[in-house]
Amino acid sequence: MVTTEQPAVNLNRSQLREMWSELSTEEQVNSFKKLSALDAAMFFADLETHDQARIILALPIHERRLWLRSLDPDDAADVIQKTKEEERQALLDMLDPSTRTEVFALLAYAEDEAGGVMNSRYVQVRPDMSVGEAIIYFRKQARTQEETIYYIYVLDNEQRLVGTISMRELLLAAPEQQVHDVMRTQLITISENLDQEEIGNLLSGNSLLALPVVDKDGHMKGVVTVHDVVDVVQEEATEDIQKMGGSESLDAPYLQITVPQMVKKRVGWLTVLFIGEMLTANTMQFYESEIAKAVVLALFLPLIISSGGNAGSQASTLVIRAMALGEVRVRDCLRVIKREFIIGIALGSILAVIALVRVILWPFASAVYGKYFITIGIAVAVSVAGVVLWGALIGSFLPFVLKKVGWDPASASAPFVATIVDVTGLIIYFTVASFLLRGALL
């Protein structure tokens, strides 16, 4: 709660939005309070959930109640979930009894499930109503349920979903017709526990504006709209990108994460990757005699391992994104690996030719690499081809393994794949070199 009043600059809504991330919490609150009532309402509605939570907690108690009650139940639940456990009950008590019951029910679901993002308010009619009665009923409900009026849901006496009808279909039907004669009964529904990423895929894949949430017995629980999923898609994409960069996902904007928190979120994977890279030294120690006999082999180590790491990072990034978009599933694993095998051979062959030409045609190659420079060039080329192929296979296979065991495929990040390929790439390189240069340099 703000205890000292800070001078606030008079900013309009667009200026405040532009400067928002640069202001302290006190400055944000004071500038927000100087907006007109209409601008403040519009600005608050557009804020991210974590920003709404911070603003509400920074306001005096009577103002907290006002802004919390301005939110729909699903949005209020999201805001409350962003607060500490000890603060939640006080916020719940600020809601009117009926809304509090709805929000409390939503809080029982995980944030990333359909139940956690759905709106429990929607327009409903009975199948035995006439179209004329349904239109009157729809108008009454629509005044308080603007966010979910994409479709009208037809429920029986036991609150089971039996059909849907769009506003257009309702208005075009004859007033004397009954709702059950014009409603659609081929429904796409989602369960309460469906992951929010899957919801986004269903909405976009079926070009829908909203999806009804039902329990196992078909009872209507709520509605997930495109508006809800826009934030979900952005959140999921951001989380995946952060994980693919070798970091834990951030739960707030970058500049709002403290330095100790940022270190904590990044040090874990960085430590794991560092320990993994230690195996590189162990591998090189195993081939110490080969390196001592042919120091020239060490010149190409960065070339070999970076090529494999880059190929693996490419493959893992493409596969992870395809999985996130629903373009590939676990059952497509073999198809993807076969494709990446062919792609890996093609890419490896192209890079191998470049490497061979680079070594053989390099000016004074015999002076730099010795009289066996052609054989060295062949060894490097074969190794590059093998490591690139191996990197493509690892990068495409690992996300499926993680998905199968229930982990986030984004954990198969580019740095993680590159580390694995670095170690195994050394083994491939020195094995090929030992075979081709045995009796010559080795």
C-alpha positions as CSV (number, residue, x, y, z in Angstrom):
1,M,0.0,0.0,0.0
2,V,1.3,3.5,-0.9
3,T,2.1,5.5,2.3
4,T,3.9,8.5,0.8
5,E,2.4,10.6,-2.0
6,Q,4.8,11.0,-4.9
7,P,4.4,13.9,-7.4
8,A,2.7,12.6,-10.5
9,V,3.1,13.9,-14.0
10,N,-0.1,14.7,-15.8
11,L,-0.1,12.2,-18.6
12,N,-2.9,11.2,-20.9
13,R,-3.8,7.5,-21.4
14,S,-1.5,6.9,-24.4
15,Q,1.4,8.7,-22.8
16,L,1.0,6.7,-19.6
17,R,0.9,3.5,-21.6
18,E,4.1,4.4,-23.4
19,M,6.0,5.3,-20.2
20,W,4.4,2.7,-17.9
21,S,7.3,0.3,-17.7
22,E,9.7,3.2,-16.9
23,L,7.7,4.4,-13.8
24,S,8.0,3.1,-10.3
25,T,4.9,1.6,-8.6
26,E,4.2,4.9,-6.8
27,E,4.5,6.9,-10.0
28,Q,2.3,4.5,-11.8
29,V,-0.4,4.7,-9.2
30,N,-0.3,8.5,-8.9
31,S,-0.4,9.0,-12.7
32,F,-3.2,6.5,-13.0
33,K,-5.3,8.4,-10.4
34,K,-4.9,11.6,-12.4
35,L,-6.6,10.1,-15.4
36,S,-10.2,10.9,-16.1
37,A,-12.8,8.3,-15.0
38,L,-13.3,7.1,-18.5
39,D,-9.6,7.0,-19.4
40,A,-8.8,5.3,-16.1
41,A,-11.4,2.6,-16.8
42,M,-10.1,1.9,-20.3
43,F,-6.5,2.0,-19.3
44,F,-7.1,-0.4,-16.4
45,A,-8.9,-2.8,-18.6
46,D,-6.0,-2.9,-21.0
47,L,-3.3,-3.6,-18.3
48,E,-1.7,-6.9,-17.9
49,T,-3.0,-9.0,-15.0
50,H,0.1,-8.6,-12.9
51,D,-0.1,-4.8,-13.4
52,Q,-3.8,-4.8,-12.4
53,A,-2.9,-6.7,-9.2
54,R,-0.1,-4.3,-8.3
55,I,-2.3,-1.2,-8.9
56,I,-5.2,-2.6,-6.9
57,L,-2.9,-3.5,-3.9
58,A,-1.3,0.0,-4.0
59,L,-4.7,1.8,-3.8
60,P,-6.6,2.6,-0.6
61,I,-9.1,-0.1,0.5
62,H,-12.2,1.7,-0.8
63,E,-10.6,2.2,-4.2
64,R,-9.5,-1.4,-4.3
65,R,-13.1,-2.6,-4.0
66,L,-14.2,-0.3,-6.8
67,W,-11.6,-1.5,-9.3
68,L,-11.8,-5.2,-8.3
69,R,-15.6,-5.1,-8.8
70,S,-15.1,-3.6,-12.2
71,L,-13.6,-6.8,-13.5
72,D,-15.5,-9.8,-14.8
73,P,-15.3,-12.9,-12.5
74,D,-12.6,-14.6,-14.7
75,D,-10.5,-11.5,-14.7
76,A,-10.9,-10.9,-11.0
77,A,-9.8,-14.5,-10.4
78,D,-6.7,-14.0,-12.5
79,V,-5.8,-10.8,-10.6
80,I,-6.3,-12.5,-7.2
81,Q,-4.1,-15.4,-8.4
82,K,-1.3,-12.9,-9.0
83,T,-1.4,-11.9,-5.3
84,K,0.1,-13.6,-2.2
85,E,-1.9,-16.2,-0.4
86,E,-2.3,-14.0,2.7
87,E,-3.8,-11.2,0.6
88,R,-6.4,-13.2,-1.3
89,Q,-9.1,-13.6,1.3
90,A,-9.2,-9.8,1.9
91,L,-9.7,-9.3,-1.8
92,L,-12.4,-11.9,-2.1
93,D,-14.3,-10.3,0.8
94,M,-14.5,-7.1,-1.3
95,L,-16.6,-8.8,-4.0
96,D,-20.4,-9.0,-3.8
97,P,-21.6,-12.4,-2.6
98,S,-22.6,-13.8,-6.0
99,T,-19.4,-12.7,-7.8
100,R,-17.3,-14.0,-4.8
101,T,-18.9,-17.4,-5.3
102,E,-18.0,-17.4,-9.0
103,V,-14.5,-16.2,-8.4
104,F,-13.9,-18.7,-5.6
105,A,-15.0,-21.5,-7.9
106,L,-12.6,-20.3,-10.6
107,L,-9.7,-20.2,-8.2
108,A,-10.1,-23.9,-7.6
109,Y,-8.7,-24.5,-11.1
110,A,-5.1,-24.2,-12.2
111,E,-4.2,-20.9,-14.0
112,D,-3.3,-22.8,-17.2
113,E,-6.5,-24.9,-17.5
114,A,-9.8,-24.1,-19.2
115,G,-11.5,-23.7,-15.8
116,G,-8.9,-21.1,-14.8
117,V,-9.4,-18.9,-17.8
118,M,-13.1,-19.4,-18.5
119,N,-15.8,-16.8,-17.8
120,S,-18.7,-18.3,-15.8
121,R,-21.1,-15.8,-17.2
122,Y,-22.6,-16.4,-20.7
123,V,-25.9,-15.9,-22.5
124,Q,-28.2,-19.0,-22.2
125,V,-31.6,-19.9,-23.4
126,R,-33.9,-22.9,-23.2
127,P,-34.6,-25.2,-26.2
128,D,-38.4,-24.9,-25.8
129,M,-38.3,-21.0,-26.1
130,S,-39.6,-19.3,-29.2
131,V,-37.1,-17.3,-31.1
132,G,-38.9,-14.1,-30.2
133,E,-38.7,-15.0,-26.5
134,A,-35.0,-15.9,-26.9
135,I,-34.2,-12.5,-28.5
136,I,-35.9,-10.6,-25.6
137,Y,-34.0,-12.8,-23.1
138,F,-30.8,-12.4,-25.0
139,R,-31.0,-8.6,-24.9
140,K,-31.5,-8.6,-21.1
141,Q,-28.5,-10.8,-20.5
142,A,-26.3,-9.1,-23.1
143,R,-26.2,-5.8,-21.1
144,T,-24.1,-7.4,-18.4
145,Q,-22.2,-10.0,-20.4
146,E,-20.7,-8.1,-23.3
147,E,-17.5,-10.2,-23.3
148,T,-19.2,-13.5,-24.0
149,I,-22.1,-12.7,-26.4
150,Y,-20.5,-14.3,-29.5
151,Y,-22.8,-17.2,-29.2
152,I,-26.0,-18.1,-27.3
153,Y,-25.9,-21.4,-25.5
154,V,-28.9,-23.7,-25.3
155,L,-29.2,-25.5,-22.0
156,D,-31.8,-28.1,-20.8
157,N,-33.4,-28.1,-17.4
158,E,-30.3,-29.8,-15.8
159,Q,-27.9,-27.2,-17.3
160,R,-26.5,-29.6,-19.9
161,L,-25.4,-28.0,-23.1
162,V,-27.6,-29.2,-26.0
163,G,-26.9,-26.7,-28.7
164,T,-25.6,-23.3,-29.7
165,I,-26.9,-20.5,-31.9
166,S,-25.2,-17.4,-33.2
167,M,-26.7,-13.9,-32.9
168,R,-27.1,-13.8,-36.7
169,E,-28.9,-17.1,-36.8
170,L,-31.2,-16.0,-34.0
171,L,-32.1,-12.7,-35.6
172,L,-32.7,-14.3,-39.1
173,A,-35.0,-17.0,-37.7
174,A,-38.8,-16.5,-37.7
175,P,-40.0,-15.3,-34.3
176,E,-42.5,-18.1,-33.9
177,Q,-39.9,-20.9,-34.5
178,Q,-38.6,-22.7,-31.4
179,V,-34.9,-22.5,-30.5
180,H,-34.4,-26.2,-30.8
181,D,-35.4,-26.0,-34.5
182,V,-32.7,-23.5,-35.3
183,M,-29.9,-24.4,-32.9
184,R,-26.7,-26.3,-33.9
185,T,-26.2,-29.6,-32.2
186,Q,-22.8,-30.5,-33.6
187,L,-20.8,-28.9,-30.8
188,I,-17.1,-28.4,-30.1
189,T,-16.7,-28.3,-26.4
190,I,-13.7,-28.4,-24.0
191,S,-13.2,-30.0,-20.6
192,E,-12.5,-28.0,-17.5
193,N,-8.9,-29.4,-17.3
194,L,-7.8,-28.8,-20.9
195,D,-4.5,-26.9,-21.1
196,Q,-4.8,-23.3,-22.2
197,E,-2.4,-23.9,-25.1
198,E,-4.7,-26.6,-26.5
199,I,-7.6,-24.1,-26.2
200,G,-5.8,-21.6,-28.4
201,N,-5.1,-24.2,-31.0
202,L,-8.8,-25.3,-31.1
203,L,-10.1,-21.7,-31.4
204,S,-7.7,-20.8,-34.2
205,G,-8.0,-24.2,-35.9
206,N,-11.8,-24.0,-36.0
207,S,-12.0,-20.2,-36.6
208,L,-14.2,-19.9,-33.5
209,L,-14.7,-16.8,-31.3
210,A,-15.5,-18.8,-28.1
211,L,-15.6,-22.4,-26.8
212,P,-18.0,-23.7,-24.1
213,V,-16.5,-25.5,-21.1
214,V,-18.4,-28.5,-19.9
215,D,-17.8,-31.2,-17.2
216,K,-17.7,-34.9,-17.8
217,D,-21.6,-35.1,-17.7
218,G,-22.0,-32.3,-20.3
219,H,-23.1,-29.6,-17.8
220,M,-22.1,-26.1,-18.9
221,K,-19.5,-24.5,-16.7
222,G,-18.4,-21.4,-18.6
223,V,-17.0,-20.0,-21.8
224,V,-13.5,-19.3,-23.0
225,T,-13.4,-16.5,-25.6
226,V,-10.8,-15.3,-28.1
227,H,-10.2,-12.3,-25.7
228,D,-9.1,-14.7,-23.0
229,V,-6.9,-16.7,-25.3
230,V,-5.1,-13.8,-26.9
231,D,-3.3,-13.2,-23.5
232,V,-2.8,-17.0,-23.2
233,V,-1.1,-17.3,-26.6
234,Q,1.2,-14.4,-25.8
235,E,2.0,-15.9,-22.4
236,E,2.7,-19.4,-23.7
237,A,4.9,-18.0,-26.6
238,T,6.8,-15.9,-24.2
239,E,7.3,-18.8,-21.8
240,D,8.5,-21.1,-24.6
241,I,11.0,-18.5,-25.9
242,Q,12.4,-17.9,-22.5
243,K,12.8,-21.7,-21.9
244,M,14.3,-22.2,-25.3
245,G,16.9,-19.6,-24.4
246,G,18.0,-21.7,-21.4
247,S,16.2,-19.9,-18.6
248,E,13.2,-20.4,-16.4
249,S,10.1,-18.6,-17.5
250,L,9.7,-15.1,-16.1
251,D,6.5,-14.3,-14.3
252,A,6.7,-10.5,-14.8
253,P,8.1,-8.1,-17.3
254,Y,11.9,-8.2,-17.7
255,L,12.6,-4.8,-16.0
256,Q,10.3,-5.7,-13.0
257,I,12.3,-8.8,-12.1
258,T,14.9,-8.0,-9.5
259,V,18.5,-8.8,-10.1
260,P,18.6,-11.6,-7.5
261,Q,15.4,-13.1,-8.9
262,M,16.9,-13.0,-12.4
263,V,20.0,-14.7,-11.3
264,K,18.0,-17.4,-9.6
265,K,15.9,-18.0,-12.7
266,R,19.0,-18.3,-15.0
267,V,21.6,-19.9,-12.9
268,G,20.0,-23.4,-12.8
269,W,20.1,-24.2,-16.5
270,L,23.4,-22.3,-16.9
271,T,24.9,-24.5,-14.2
272,V,23.6,-27.7,-15.8
273,L,24.9,-26.6,-19.2
274,F,28.3,-25.7,-17.7
275,I,28.6,-29.1,-16.1
276,G,27.6,-30.7,-19.3
277,E,30.3,-28.8,-21.2
278,M,32.8,-30.2,-18.7
279,L,32.3,-33.5,-20.4
280,T,33.9,-31.8,-23.4
281,A,37.2,-31.5,-21.5
282,N,36.9,-35.2,-20.4
283,T,36.3,-36.2,-24.1
284,M,39.3,-34.2,-25.3
285,Q,41.4,-35.8,-22.5
286,F,40.4,-39.2,-23.8
287,Y,41.8,-38.3,-27.2
288,E,44.8,-36.5,-25.8
289,S,47.3,-38.8,-27.6
290,E,45.7,-38.2,-31.0
291,I,45.8,-34.4,-30.4
292,A,49.4,-34.6,-29.3
293,K,50.4,-36.5,-32.5
294,A,48.3,-34.2,-34.8
295,V,47.9,-30.8,-33.2
296,V,46.3,-29.6,-36.5
297,L,43.1,-31.5,-35.6
298,A,42.5,-29.1,-32.7
299,L,42.2,-26.2,-35.3
300,F,38.9,-27.6,-36.6
301,L,37.3,-28.3,-33.2
302,P,35.2,-25.1,-33.1
303,L,34.1,-25.6,-36.7
304,I,32.9,-29.2,-36.0
305,I,31.1,-28.7,-32.7
306,S,29.5,-25.4,-33.7
307,S,28.1,-26.9,-36.9
308,G,26.5,-29.7,-35.0
309,G,25.2,-27.4,-32.3
310,N,23.7,-25.0,-34.8
311,A,22.0,-27.8,-36.7
312,G,20.6,-29.2,-33.5
313,S,19.3,-25.8,-32.3
314,Q,17.6,-25.3,-35.7
315,A,15.8,-28.6,-35.5
316,S,14.8,-28.3,-31.9
317,T,13.4,-24.8,-32.4
318,L,11.4,-25.7,-35.4
319,V,10.0,-28.9,-33.8
320,I,9.1,-27.2,-30.5
321,R,7.3,-24.4,-32.3
322,A,5.5,-26.9,-34.6
323,M,4.4,-28.8,-31.4
324,A,3.2,-25.6,-29.8
325,L,1.1,-24.7,-32.8
326,G,-0.4,-28.3,-33.0
327,E,1.3,-28.9,-36.4
328,V,3.0,-32.1,-35.1
329,R,2.1,-34.4,-32.2
330,V,3.9,-37.2,-30.4
331,R,2.5,-39.7,-32.9
332,D,4.4,-37.8,-35.6
333,C,7.8,-38.5,-34.0
334,L,9.0,-41.1,-36.6
335,R,7.8,-38.9,-39.5
336,V,9.7,-35.9,-38.1
337,I,12.9,-38.0,-37.5
338,K,12.8,-39.4,-41.0
339,R,12.4,-35.9,-42.4
340,E,15.3,-34.6,-40.3
341,F,17.4,-37.5,-41.3
342,I,17.1,-36.6,-44.9
343,I,17.5,-32.9,-44.2
344,G,20.5,-33.6,-42.0
345,I,22.2,-35.5,-44.8
346,A,21.5,-32.7,-47.2
347,L,22.7,-29.9,-44.9
348,G,25.7,-32.0,-43.7
349,S,26.7,-32.7,-47.3
350,I,26.6,-29.0,-48.3
351,L,28.7,-28.0,-45.3
352,A,31.1,-30.9,-45.8
353,V,31.8,-29.8,-49.4
354,I,32.5,-26.3,-48.2
355,A,34.8,-27.6,-45.4
356,L,36.7,-29.8,-47.9
357,V,37.1,-27.0,-50.4
358,R,38.3,-24.7,-47.5
359,V,41.0,-27.1,-46.4
360,I,42.3,-28.3,-49.8
361,L,42.2,-25.0,-51.7
362,W,43.5,-22.9,-48.8
363,P,46.7,-21.1,-49.9
364,F,49.8,-22.9,-48.7
365,A,47.6,-25.7,-47.3
366,S,50.5,-28.2,-47.3
367,A,52.6,-25.8,-45.3
368,V,49.8,-25.1,-42.8
369,Y,48.3,-28.6,-42.5
370,G,51.2,-30.8,-43.6
371,K,51.5,-33.2,-46.5
372,Y,48.4,-35.1,-45.5
373,F,46.2,-32.0,-45.9
374,I,43.9,-33.7,-48.4
375,T,43.2,-36.6,-45.9
376,I,42.7,-34.0,-43.2
377,G,40.2,-32.2,-45.4
378,I,38.3,-35.4,-46.0
379,A,38.3,-36.2,-42.2
380,V,36.9,-32.7,-41.5
381,A,34.3,-33.0,-44.2
382,V,33.1,-36.4,-43.1
383,S,33.0,-35.3,-39.5
384,V,31.0,-32.1,-40.3
385,A,28.5,-34.2,-42.3
386,G,28.2,-36.7,-39.4
387,V,27.9,-34.1,-36.7
388,V,25.3,-32.0,-38.6
389,L,23.2,-35.2,-39.2
390,W,23.5,-36.2,-35.5
391,G,22.6,-32.7,-34.4
392,A,19.5,-32.6,-36.5
393,L,18.4,-36.0,-35.2
394,I,19.0,-35.1,-31.5
395,G,17.3,-31.7,-32.0
396,S,14.2,-33.3,-33.5
397,F,14.0,-36.3,-31.2
398,L,14.5,-34.7,-27.8
399,P,11.3,-32.5,-27.7
400,F,9.2,-35.6,-28.3
401,V,10.9,-37.5,-25.5
402,L,10.2,-34.6,-23.1
403,K,6.6,-34.4,-24.2
404,K,6.2,-38.1,-23.7
405,V,7.4,-38.0,-20.1
406,G,5.2,-35.0,-19.3
407,W,7.8,-32.2,-19.4
408,D,7.6,-29.0,-21.4
409,P,9.2,-29.6,-24.8
410,A,10.6,-26.1,-24.7
411,S,13.0,-27.4,-22.1
412,A,14.8,-29.0,-25.0
413,S,16.3,-25.6,-25.5
414,A,18.8,-24.6,-28.1
415,P,21.7,-24.3,-25.5
416,F,20.8,-27.8,-24.1
417,V,20.8,-29.5,-27.5
418,A,24.0,-27.7,-28.4
419,T,25.7,-28.9,-25.2
420,I,24.7,-32.5,-26.0
421,V,25.9,-32.3,-29.6
422,D,29.2,-30.6,-28.5
423,V,30.2,-33.6,-26.5
424,T,29.0,-36.3,-28.9
425,G,30.4,-34.3,-31.8
426,L,33.9,-34.5,-30.4
427,I,33.6,-38.3,-30.3
428,I,32.4,-38.4,-33.9
429,Y,35.2,-36.1,-35.1
430,F,38.1,-38.0,-33.3
431,T,36.7,-41.4,-34.3
432,V,36.6,-40.3,-38.0
433,A,40.0,-38.7,-37.8
434,S,41.6,-41.8,-36.1
435,F,40.2,-44.0,-38.8
436,L,41.3,-41.9,-41.8
437,L,44.6,-40.7,-40.5
438,R,45.8,-44.0,-38.8
439,G,49.2,-44.8,-40.3
440,A,49.6,-41.2,-41.5
441,L,49.5,-38.6,-38.8
442,L,48.3,-41.0,-36.1
